[in-house]
Amino acid sequence: MATIETWHFSRDLGAFLDHTETFLRSQPTLHTVLLTVTNALRQAGPMAPGPGAPLFGTLAQDGHTLAAFVYTQQHGLVVSPLSEPAAAALAARLADEGETPHSFSGDRESVEAIVNAWRQCTGDAVVQHRRERLYSLDTLTAPARMPAGRAQVADQADRSLLMRWAQEYATAIGEPDGRDFGNWADTRLAYGGVTLWENDEGEPAAMAGCSPLIAGQVRIAPVYTPIHLRGHGYGSAVTAAVAQAALVGGADNVLLFTDLANATSNALYQRLGFRPITDFVSYRRYGRGSVTAN
């Protein structure tokens, strides 16, 4: 008779991936965030144990992984698709062990299940922060009106610009303060992970980042155009350039997320050939008794 095991927690990234990497790569599109987060942790090297260290979890049945999560200070709790019973068991286990994720993210149904369970376990206020749609590239279509200029992979000379634009982007989407944007820029520069669109005067006008090639796919993020430069098609142009470079570089699939509150960006990416896959959400946790959250 099949038996469902309890959630297994670990601080050991290597052990976690030994059990879950095949599972994560079996559905790389749905697991795109987990794959990129664990890849970044692997590249960063071992982290000292203790408060703030990443926490990993797996749920298995008869030796087969059914679900997984990664919890880091930067990303909060990121979950794979999971059932309501699995979500309830995870919320209870986290609460019992005194873990208090600042946020929960993943596919909509799974995250709503764990958020509901967390509220019941703890009484905490947990508020939806962002609704996103995951898109996958079908056939790349160049923008109908290509702006003057060219795509250029960012290099070390662009580091301060990347830091500033990444911070502006994070502020625009409501991400919490405290992120190390210098480390973000250095990590991306190390593998050519940011492309700039330079206008006809050679000045940077927009940027698009991308993940490394993992499990046959690349995810584009972030895409950012400063406010005073919007409306000229720079964001479309640099996104198309990054997507084309990913395909040339061997990607079988190119992904990106859009904010469902931004109808303009959703329409823009569909014109480039991206097709919707599923919806993701993120929720933020506030203390017990909190009644408002902006």
N, C-alpha and C positions, 0 to 999 in steps of 0.2 A: 504494500500500500504506500502511495506517495506521501511524503511528509514535508511540510513546509518548515524550514529552519527559521530561527530568529535572525534579526539583523545582526550582522557581524561588523563591529567597528574596529578601525585600525588607524594608526598614525604612520604606517609604513607604506609609502607610495609604491614601492616595488612589489610588495606582497599584494596590495590592492590590484595592481595591473596584472599580476600573474593570474588572478582569479577573474578579472573583468575585461581585459583588453580584447579578447576574442568576442565577447558579448558586445562591447561598445562598437567594435568595427563591423559587427554583423548588420547594424542599422546606422551607418555613420551620419546620415542626414539628421535623424532624430536625436542623435547623441553628439552633435557637432560641438556644443559648448563643453560638455564633459571631456571630449577628445582634446580640444584646444587648451582647456585649463590644465589637464593632467600633463599634456606635452610641455606647457610652460613650466610647470613645477619640476618636471624631469630635467629640463634644460637648466633651471636655476640651481639644481643640486640639493643635497640634503639640508633640511632645516632643523634647528635645534628643537628637541621635544619640549613640551610645556605649553602654557597658555598662549593662544594665538597660532599654534601650529595647525596645519591642515588636518582635517578629520575625513576619513573615507569610510564608506559603508557598502555592504553587499547583502542582498537577500537571495537565497538559493533554494531550489527544490531538487532533491535527489542529485545533488552535485552540479546542477545547472543554474547559472545565474539568471535571476528573474528581474532584478532591479538593482540600481546602484545610485550613490550620491557622492558628491564632493562638497565639503564645507571649508571655505577659506575666509579670512578676514576681508579680502578684497571682493570676492564674488558672492558671499553669503552661502546659503545652501542651494546647490544646483542638483536637481533630481532627474533621473531618467523617467520615462513613462512607467507608472506603477498603478496598481489597483487600489481601491479604497481601503481594503483591509491592510495592505502593505503600508499605505500612507498613515493609517491610524496607528499601526504598530511602530512606525518610525517616529511619529510625533511623541508617542508615549515614552519610547526609549530615550530620545533626546532630552525630554523634560526630566525624566528620572535621573539622568546623568548630569543634569545641570548645564546642559548646552543651550545657549540662547542665540540662535542665528539672528542676525540683524535683518536678513531678507531671505525670501524663498523664491526660486525661479525654475522654470521648466515649461513643459507643455501645459496648456491651460487646465485640462481636466485633472492632471496629477497634482498640480500646485494648488488648485482649489480644494482638492481632497485633503492635502496635508495641512493647509491653512485652517480649514474647518476643524480638523482634528486637534491642531495646536490650540485653537481658541478654547475648545472644550477641555483640554488638559490643563491649560494655564490661566485662562481668563484674560490673556493679553489681547490688546487691540492690534489687529494685523490688517493693514490697509493696502488696497491695490495701488501700485505705483505706476506701472506701465503695461500696456497691451501691445504686443508685437506680432507680426506675421513673418513666418519663415518662408523665403522664396528660394527656388532653385532655377538656374538658368536652363532654358530650353534651347532656343537658337538665338545667338547674339545678334542684335539689330543695332547698327550704328545710329546715333542721334540724327534726327531729320535735319537739324541745323547745327552743324559742328562749329563751335567757336574757333576763332583764330588762336593759334598757339600750338603747344605740343605737350605730351606727357613725358615726365622725367622722373626716374627713380630718385628719391631723396637720398642725400649722403650726409656725411658728418657736418658739412657746412650749413646744413638746414636744421641742425638739432634744436637750436633755440626757437625757431619758427614752429617746429613740430610740437615742442613742449607747450608753447603758447596756444596753438590751435587746438591741441588735445584738451587743454584745460578749458578753453572756451566751449568746446563741444560738450564736455562733461557738465559744465554749468548749465548749458542750454537744455540738456535732457534731464537735469535734476539729480545728477549723481552726487553722493556725499563728498565733502571736502576731505583732503588728507592723502589723496593718491599721489604716488611718486611719479610725476610725469617725465622726469629725467630718465628714470629706469624704463618707463614705457618707450620713450624715444630710442634709448640705447638698444633695447631688445629688438625693436622693429628694424632699426638701422643694420643690425647684425646680419639679417637675412634679406635685406631689400624689401621690407614689409610696408613701406609707405611710398606712394607715387604722388607727385605734385602735377597739377596742370599749370603750366606757365603760359601767360598770355603772349600776345605778339610782341610785347616789349621785354619778354623774358622774366616777368615778375610772377611769383607764385600767386595763383588765384583760387585754388581749391586743392584738397588732398583726399586721397582714399587709401586707407590701410587694408591689409589683408593678412590672414593667418598663413602659416607655413602649409605646405601640401601635407595633409594628414589623411590617411585612409582614402586616398584618391580624390580628395576634395579640398577646396580653398574657400574660406568665408571672407567676404569683403566687409570691413568695418575698421574704423569709422569712416563715413563720408562727410566732409565738412567744407563749406564755403563761408567765409566771413560775410556778415550781413551786408556790408557795403558793396560786395562783389556779386551778390546773388542776382538771378534773372538773366544771366548771359549764357547759361548752358554749361558752365564750367564743371558743375557736379556731375552732370550726365556724361560729359566727355571723359572725365577722369575715371568714373566708374566703368565705362565701356573699355577704356584702356587697360585697367587692372583685370577685368574679366578676360579680355583677349590674351593678356600676358599669362594668366593662369592656365588657359587652355593650351597655349603654346608650350608652357612649362610642364604639361603632362596631367593636368587636372581632368578627371572624368566628370566632375560636377563643380559648379560654382554657386555658392550660397550667399544670401544676405538676409538680414532682418530689417523690417521697417516698423516704425511707430504707427500703429493703427489710427492714432489721432491726427496723423499728417497725411491727408488725402493726396496732396501734391506729390510727395515722395513715392507713395504706393503706385500712383499712375505713371510716374516717371520710370520706375524700374520695370513695370510691365511693358512699357513701350520699348525698353531695351531687350526684352525677351525673357524676363524672369516670370515664373509662374508660382502661385501660392501652393505651399505644402500643408502647413498647419499653423495654429496660433499658439503663441507662448505668452506667459504673463510673469510679472514679478510683483511680489508683495513685500511691504516693509513692516517689521514688527515694532510696536510701540509698547511702552510699559503698561502694566495692568492699571485700569482706570483712566487711561488716556481716552479722550473723546474727540480730539481733532488731530489731523495730520495733514500737512501741506506738502 
